[in-house]
Amino acid sequence: MQRTHPRKRPYWRFETGGALVVSLVLLTLATLTGLTAMQVTLLQGHMANNTREQALALEAAEAALRAAAHQLTAIPGDQLLGQGNKTETTNGEVPGAPVQHTVGGFADLAHAPVYAMEYLPSTVGASQSLATDEAVQPVHRFRVTATGWGHSEHTIVRLQSVFRLN
């Protein structure tokens, strides 16, 4: 009796495409990882740009506050009250409204920084007596509001400070 051996099937007939499916899944995962990394990098770039814009606007507003402080300390005492909104203004401005001043030296910003000085009513100092027989020295206070811009006009920083002058 003669035995017949079954014919062997070629090896490629046993492969069903598993390697193709695995490689496509890995390629999809690599693509998604790359896209996520690109989005994170883009977001970090935007955050760094916004931080730089805010820093420029803050620097401009601080420069405006320094300019206002310099102007207030350089004014003689008899001219002090004419610097805020206590006296009448000129050039058609509304009396009682703060006078706005522009600070130069910032050419690359959206707008030059500005500050407005506003006179606050005189008060008695904390260490001064309210006795009727003593003279009370008034304390003059000015509220200064400074505004600075970055390269974009949408980046705005406002600072406010009160200066006390005797």
C-alpha positions in Angstrom: 0.0 0.0 0.0 1.3 3.2 -1.0 0.8 6.2 1.1 0.1 9.5 -0.4 1.3 12.5 1.4 -0.9 15.5 1.3 0.6 18.3 -0.7 2.1 21.0 1.4 0.7 24.4 1.0 3.0 27.3 0.2 4.0 29.4 3.3 2.4 32.6 2.0 -1.0 31.1 2.1 -0.8 30.9 5.9 -0.3 34.7 6.3 -3.5 36.6 6.9 -2.2 40.2 7.0 -1.6 40.6 10.8 1.7 42.4 10.3 0.0 44.9 8.0 -2.7 45.7 10.6 -0.1 46.1 13.4 2.1 48.4 11.3 -0.9 50.6 10.3 -1.9 50.9 14.0 1.7 51.9 15.0 1.9 54.4 12.1 -1.4 55.9 13.3 -0.1 56.2 16.8 3.1 57.8 15.6 1.2 60.3 13.5 -1.1 61.3 16.5 1.9 61.7 18.7 3.6 64.0 16.2 0.5 66.1 15.8 0.0 66.4 19.5 3.7 67.5 19.9 3.2 70.1 17.2 0.1 71.5 18.8 1.8 71.7 22.2 4.8 73.5 20.7 2.5 76.0 18.9 0.6 76.6 22.1 3.9 77.2 24.0 5.0 79.7 21.4 1.7 81.6 21.8 2.1 81.7 25.6 5.7 82.9 25.3 4.6 85.7 22.9 1.7 86.8 25.2 4.1 86.8 28.2 6.5 89.0 26.2 3.7 91.4 25.2 2.5 91.7 28.8 6.0 92.4 30.0 6.4 95.2 27.4 3.1 96.7 28.3 4.0 96.5 32.0 7.4 98.2 31.4 5.7 101.0 29.5 3.1 101.6 32.2 5.9 101.6 34.9 7.8 104.1 32.8 4.7 106.3 32.8 4.4 106.1 36.5 8.0 107.0 37.0 7.5 110.0 34.7 4.5 111.1 36.7 6.4 110.8 40.0 9.3 112.8 38.5 6.9 115.5 37.4 5.2 115.7 40.8 8.5 115.9 42.7 9.9 118.5 40.4 7.0 120.9 40.8 7.4 123.8 43.2 4.9 123.9 46.1 3.0 127.0 44.8 2.3 125.3 41.4 1.4 121.9 42.9 -2.3 122.3 42.7 -2.4 123.3 39.1 -1.0 119.9 38.0 -4.1 117.7 38.7 -7.7 118.4 38.2 -8.1 121.0 41.0 -7.8 124.1 38.8 -9.4 124.9 35.5 -7.8 123.3 32.5 -7.0 124.8 29.2 -7.5 123.8 25.6 -11.2 123.1 26.0 -10.7 120.3 28.6 -13.4 119.6 31.1 -12.6 121.2 34.5 -12.2 118.5 37.1 -11.1 115.8 34.6 -7.7 114.3 35.0 -5.1 115.7 32.6 -3.4 113.1 30.4 0.3 113.2 29.6 2.2 111.1 27.0 5.6 109.5 27.7 8.0 109.4 24.7 10.8 107.0 23.9 8.7 103.9 23.0 8.7 103.8 19.2 8.0 100.1 18.6 4.8 99.9 20.7 1.2 100.2 19.5 0.7 103.4 21.4 3.0 105.6 23.6 2.4 105.1 27.3 0.2 107.7 28.9 -0.6 108.8 32.5 -3.3 110.9 34.0 -2.9 112.8 37.3 -5.9 113.5 39.4 -5.8 115.7 42.5 -7.5 114.1 45.6 -8.9 116.3 48.3 -6.5 117.4 51.0 -6.5 115.4 54.2 -4.9 115.8 57.6 -1.8 113.7 58.2 -2.1 110.8 60.6 0.4 112.3 63.1 -1.1 115.8 63.0 -3.3 117.2 65.8 -6.8 118.3 65.3 -6.7 120.7 68.1 -8.1 124.1 67.3 -5.1 126.1 68.4 -2.6 124.4 66.2 -2.1 124.9 62.5 -2.7 121.8 60.4 -0.6 121.3 57.3 -2.6 119.9 54.4 -1.4 116.8 52.7 -1.8 116.9 48.9 -2.5 113.6 47.2 -2.5 112.7 43.6 -3.8 109.6 42.0 -1.8 108.7 38.9 -3.2 106.2 36.4 -0.7 104.9 33.9 -1.5 102.9 30.8 1.0 101.0 28.7 0.6 99.0 25.5 2.6 96.2 23.9 3.3 95.7 20.2 -0.4 94.8 19.8 -3.0 97.4 20.8 -5.0 94.5 22.4 -2.3 94.2 25.1 -3.0 96.8 27.7 -1.7 97.2 31.3 -3.1 99.9 33.6 -1.3 100.8 36.9 -2.6 103.1 39.5 -0.7 104.7 42.4 -1.4 107.5 44.9 1.4 110.0 45.6 1.4 112.0 48.8 3.1 115.4 48.9 3.3 117.6 51.9 
